[in-house]
Amino acid sequence: MKKVRPLHDRLLVRRIEEKETASRGALVPETAKRKPWKGEVVAVGNGKKRDDTSKVLDVKVGDKILFGKYAGTGVKISGEDLVILPEDEFLVVLT
């Protein structure tokens, strides 16, 4: 992948697809699921500037996060589908 650095308080995230099966082994379609997306942080910005100082982001490259299904903006970089999210649009960091 090309070197990409999001600006300010933005994150570049790779979605992690999770396959789910019903109790009898049938795949559950995405439209039937009502849960946030899981992703891995690929790159982070330098933070949002306020009063000549930058607020450092609470995540780092490699962190796993949850974000809303319609959060962020989808982009394709080097043939890979990624999402650009402002810091306030992700829900939690998974530990």
N, C-alpha and C positions, 0 to 999 in steps of 0.2 A: 504494500500500500504506500502511496505517496505520503510524505510528511505533511500533516495537516494539523494546525493549531487553531482551535475555535477562539473567537474573540470574547473578551470580557468574562461574563459569568456563564458561558455556554459550555456544554459537554457534547462530545461526539460519542455515540453509543451504538454498539452492535447488538441487535436483538438476539435473544436466546430462545429458540423455538422449543417449546416443551410439548411432547406428544402425550396426550392423555387418552386413556381407554376407559370405557364403561366397565362395569363389573363383569360383563360377559365377553369382554375383549373387543367390543366395537369401538372404533375411533370416534371421539366426540368432535364435531365440527367447530371451527373457531367462532362461528356465529352463535353457538349455544353457550359459549363461555362468557362469564361476566367477571373477569378478574384482570388486574393490571398486567402489563408486559414486563418481562424480566430482560435485563440487558447487562452487557459488560462495557464499562467505560473504556474507550479507546484513546481519547485525548481530552484534555481540559484546558480552558482558557486561564488567563492570569488573574481573573477576579474583576469585580466591578469597582470602578473608581468612584470614591466619594471624598470630597474635601482633600484632594491631592494624595489620598492613600488608597491602596487596593485591598479589598476584602478577599482573603484567600478562600478558595472553595473548600467545601467539606468533603470532597471526594477526590480520589486519585485514580490514575490509570490502573486498570485491573479490577477495580471494585465492581461488585455486582449490585445493581439497583433495580427497583420497581418503579414503573412510570405508567401513567394513564394511556389507554389504547390510542387516544387521539392527541396525545401530547407531542409537542415538538414538530419538526419538519423533516420529512424523509428526503434523503439525498443518496446519490450513487457516486462512490469514489472508487476508482480503480476496479470497476465492475462489482463492487460490494455494496449492498443496500445498508445504509446507516441512518441514524436519527440524530439531528442536532436539537438539543434541549437546553432551555435556560435553566439555571440551577433551581429556581422555584417551581419547576414543573415535574421534578422527580419526587417520589413519595418517601422512599426509605433506602438506606444502604443495608444490604444483607451481609451478615457476619457469620 
